[in-house]
Amino acid sequence: MLEKSKRTQLNRALSKLGWGSRGQAESWIAQGLVTVNGCVAVSPLQWVDLGVDRINVQDRENPQGRKTPGGRDEPRDRKNPRGREISSQIETIITTGFVPAGSHGAAPWSGEVPLAARNFIYLMLHKPPGYVTTRRDELDRKTVYALLPAGLSERWLFPVGRLDRDSEGLLLMTDDGEWANHLTDPAYHVEKRYRVKLDRRPLETDLEKFRSGIAIQGSITLPAKVFTEGAWQTVTLTEGRNRQIRRMFHALGYKVKRLVREAVGILELGELASGEVRPLDPGMVEELRREFI
């Protein structure tokens, strides 16, 4: 029998392990000081398994007394991962209070909008394949932060749910932790829809196994929806484990050739071109908040 997973989100994990408060954890993650299994964490909402994953905080002494490199007592608040002061001259950000005219058209959005009183940022991005969702990458691969408009690339934004390097499609980015948490926590059953192309047409018996749940990473996945449309599979999940769809189909003997996220809840990728980013409509942000929070 599979052992029950000790999965939780990274900011909660750091608090549970005694590193510090959730607020401190979010600050360290924003500065690129937290690693999970040797990889720099990009989001405080990243799911981790306390019984499996190795979590470390650079320049901090962990609760068991082992010092990490450096020895600095406090994180460098208001600094980006390169250690430079975040510019106080950024006066134009996108907020829920304003959507720039023409942002839904063909012209790329510049990010230049008036500063509103409420400055949470909500963006939707069409992630191209070949990009990672971390702010910094040790292998010098392209990151989605390079696609953001000038003035936003250095703000503390994190992806709402992960997409691996080879996957593409809808990626939400925000600095609103509560809103993001309710979209990613499996307890809220927010559906994420994907189009998946496999190396061959799957058997219906295998799709039934996929729907019921597959054993990956030491536990059974939640029930899922999947049906065939021509050469593609349409998959709907309510959780978001690391490379989950790829791992599930691999367990059944199939290889994913292409994976595109089309929707998160009521949010649709629509006609947003690959590599483009635009702000979420304020009404859509609030509709999601009312529906899931």
Long-range contacts (C-beta under 8 A, 24 or more apart in sequence): 2-215, 2-218, 2-219, 2-220, 3-51, 3-218, 3-219, 4-219, 5-49, 5-51, 5-217, 5-218, 5-219, 6-49, 6-50, 6-51, 6-52, 7-47, 7-48, 7-49, 7-50, 7-219, 8-47, 8-48, 8-50, 9-44, 9-45, 9-46, 9-47, 9-48, 9-181, 9-184, 9-185, 10-34, 10-36, 10-41, 10-43, 10-44, 10-45, 10-46, 10-47, 10-48, 10-55, 11-44, 11-45, 11-177, 13-48, 13-50, 13-55, 14-55, 14-57, 16-50, 17-50, 17-55, 17-62, 17-63, 18-62, 18-63, 19-57, 19-60, 19-62, 19-63, 20-60, 24-75, 26-177, 27-75, 27-77, 28-57, 28-60, 28-75, 29-158, 30-156, 31-75, 31-76, 31-79, 31-80, 31-81, 32-81, 32-135, 32-136, 33-57, 33-58, 33-59, 33-60, 33-75, 34-58, 39-134, 39-138, 40-134, 40-135, 40-136, 40-137, 40-138, 41-134, 42-133, 42-134, 42-135, 42-158, 42-159, 43-158, 43-159, 43-160, 43-162, 43-180, 44-158, 44-177, 45-158, 45-160, 45-177, 45-180, 45-181, 45-184, 46-162, 47-184, 47-240, 47-241, 47-242, 49-217, 49-218, 52-217, 52-218, 80-154, 81-135, 81-136, 86-154, 86-155, 87-154, 90-151, 90-155, 91-115, 92-151, 93-119, 93-121, 93-151, 93-152, 93-155, 94-121, 94-122, 94-123, 94-152, 94-279, 95-119, 95-120, 95-121, 96-120, 96-122, 96-280, 96-282, 96-285, 96-286, 97-282, 98-282, 99-279, 99-281, 99-282, 100-279, 103-278, 103-279, 104-278, 108-149, 108-276, 109-149, 109-276, 109-277, 109-278, 109-279, 110-149, 110-150, 111-148, 111-149, 111-150, 111-151, 111-152, 112-149, 112-151, 113-279, 120-174, 120-175, 120-176, 120-179, 121-152, 121-155, 121-157, 121-173, 121-174, 121-175, 121-176, 121-279, 122-172, 122-173, 122-174, 122-176, 122-179, 122-279, 122-280, 122-285, 123-148, 123-152, 123-157, 123-172, 123-173, 123-174, 123-277, 123-278, 123-279, 123-280, 124-170, 124-171, 124-172, 124-173, 124-267, 124-269, 124-272, 124-277, 124-278, 124-279, 124-280, 125-170, 125-171, 125-172, 125-173, 125-272, 125-276, 125-277, 126-168, 126-169, 126-170, 126-171, 126-269, 126-272, 126-273, 126-274, 126-275, 126-276, 126-277, 127-163, 127-167, 127-168, 127-169, 127-170, 127-171, 128-168, 128-274, 128-275, 129-165, 129-166, 129-167, 129-168, 130-165, 130-166, 131-165, 132-164, 132-165, 133-159, 133-162, 133-163, 133-171, 141-165, 144-171, 144-173, 147-275, 147-276, 147-277, 148-173, 148-277, 149-277, 160-184, 160-264, 161-192, 161-240, 161-264, 162-240, 162-242, 163-261, 164-242, 164-243, 164-246, 166-259, 167-259, 167-260, 167-261, 168-258, 168-259, 168-260, 168-261, 168-274, 169-194, 169-195, 169-259, 169-260, 169-261, 169-262, 169-269, 170-261, 170-262, 170-263, 170-264, 170-267, 170-268, 170-269, 170-272, 171-261, 172-264, 172-267, 172-280, 173-277, 178-293, 179-285, 179-288, 179-289, 179-293, 182-289, 182-292, 182-293, 183-264, 183-265, 183-288, 183-292, 184-240, 186-222, 186-238, 186-239, 186-240, 188-292, 189-238, 190-238, 190-264, 190-265, 190-292, 191-236, 191-237, 191-238, 191-263, 191-264, 191-265, 192-236, 192-237, 192-238, 192-240, 192-261, 192-263, 192-264, 192-265, 193-234, 193-235, 193-236, 193-261, 193-262, 193-263, 193-264, 194-234, 194-235, 194-236, 194-237, 194-245, 194-259, 194-260, 194-261, 194-262, 195-232, 195-233, 195-234, 195-235, 195-258, 195-259, 195-260, 195-262, 196-232, 196-233, 196-234, 196-235, 196-245, 196-249, 196-256, 196-258, 196-259, 196-260, 197-231, 197-232, 197-233, 197-256, 197-257, 197-258, 197-259, 198-233, 198-249, 198-254, 198-255, 198-256, 198-257, 199-254, 199-255, 199-256, 199-257, 200-254, 201-228, 201-231, 202-228, 202-233, 202-249, 202-252, 202-254, 206-252, 206-253, 206-254, 207-233, 209-252, 210-235, 210-248, 210-249, 210-252, 214-247, 214-248, 214-251, 214-252, 215-251, 216-241, 216-244, 216-247, 216-248, 216-251, 217-241, 217-242, 217-247, 221-248, 224-248, 265-291, 265-292, 266-291
